[in-house]
Amino acid sequence: MPYLFLLVAGLLEVAWAFSMKQSAGFTRLWPTVATLVLMLGSFSLLAVAMRSLPLGTAYAIWTGIGAIGAFAVGILVLGEAATPMRLAAAGLIGSGIILMKVSS
């Protein structure tokens, strides 16, 4: 169950990163509100997952999901570049997440 909480926390991290981008530096009300609500949800679920998972494992997986997810949203939704070097970097982050999970 802690890994499910961690997965949802990571997906909420992706959502709040996207809504933060949409807030234009916190100058737009509703994306700013969404950012804060999603952050609260993400941090709360991360805290619940950390009750039974090691700090390093939980935090690395949470940030990894957020990083890869935000990277994917940037490419798929915002039209950001998908260069070979950026794709390789995302692959390395993904590999690190898998290794963290396997080693814990």
C-alpha positions in Angstrom: 0.0 0.0 0.0 2.8 2.5 0.7 4.0 2.2 -2.9 0.5 3.0 -4.2 0.4 6.1 -2.0 3.8 7.0 -3.4 2.7 6.5 -7.0 -0.3 8.8 -6.5 1.9 11.3 -4.7 4.2 11.3 -7.6 1.4 11.7 -10.1 0.0 14.6 -8.1 3.5 16.1 -8.2 3.3 16.0 -12.0 -0.1 17.7 -11.9 1.1 20.5 -9.5 4.2 21.1 -11.6 1.9 21.5 -14.7 -0.5 23.8 -12.9 2.4 25.8 -11.6 3.5 26.4 -15.2 0.0 27.4 -16.1 -0.2 29.9 -13.2 2.4 32.1 -15.0 4.4 32.7 -11.9 1.4 32.7 -9.6 -0.3 35.5 -11.4 -3.4 33.5 -12.4 -5.7 32.6 -9.6 -7.2 29.2 -10.5 -4.0 27.5 -11.6 -2.3 28.9 -8.4 -5.1 27.5 -6.3 -4.8 24.1 -8.1 -1.1 24.1 -7.6 -1.4 24.6 -3.8 -4.2 22.0 -3.5 -2.2 19.4 -5.5 0.9 20.1 -3.6 -0.9 19.5 -0.3 -2.2 16.2 -1.6 1.2 15.2 -3.0 3.1 16.0 0.2 0.4 14.4 2.4 0.5 11.1 0.5 4.3 11.2 0.5 4.2 11.6 4.3 1.9 8.6 4.6 4.1 6.5 2.4 7.2 7.5 4.4 5.7 6.0 7.5 6.8 2.6 6.3 9.3 3.3 3.5 12.9 4.4 3.9 13.4 8.1 3.4 15.9 7.8 0.6 13.8 5.3 -1.3 10.5 7.2 -0.9 11.9 10.5 -1.8 13.9 9.3 -4.8 10.9 7.5 -6.2 8.6 10.5 -5.6 10.9 13.0 -7.3 11.7 10.5 -10.1 8.0 10.1 -10.9 7.6 13.8 -10.8 10.7 14.5 -13.0 9.8 11.9 -15.6 6.1 12.8 -15.5 6.8 16.5 -15.9 9.3 15.8 -18.7 6.6 13.8 -20.5 3.9 16.4 -20.0 6.3 19.0 -21.3 6.9 17.1 -24.4 3.3 15.8 -25.0 1.3 18.8 -23.9 3.6 21.8 -24.0 5.5 20.9 -27.1 9.0 20.9 -25.5 11.9 19.3 -27.3 12.4 15.6 -27.1 16.1 15.5 -28.0 18.1 12.2 -27.7 20.1 13.6 -24.8 16.9 14.6 -22.8 15.4 11.2 -23.6 18.5 9.4 -22.4 18.5 11.5 -19.2 14.9 10.5 -18.5 15.8 6.9 -19.1 18.6 7.1 -16.5 16.2 8.6 -14.0 13.7 5.8 -14.7 16.5 3.3 -14.3 17.4 4.8 -10.9 13.8 4.6 -9.8 13.6 0.9 -10.7 16.9 0.2 -8.9 15.7 2.1 -5.8 12.5 0.0 -5.7 14.4 -3.3 -6.3 17.0 -2.6 -3.6 14.5 -1.7 -0.9 
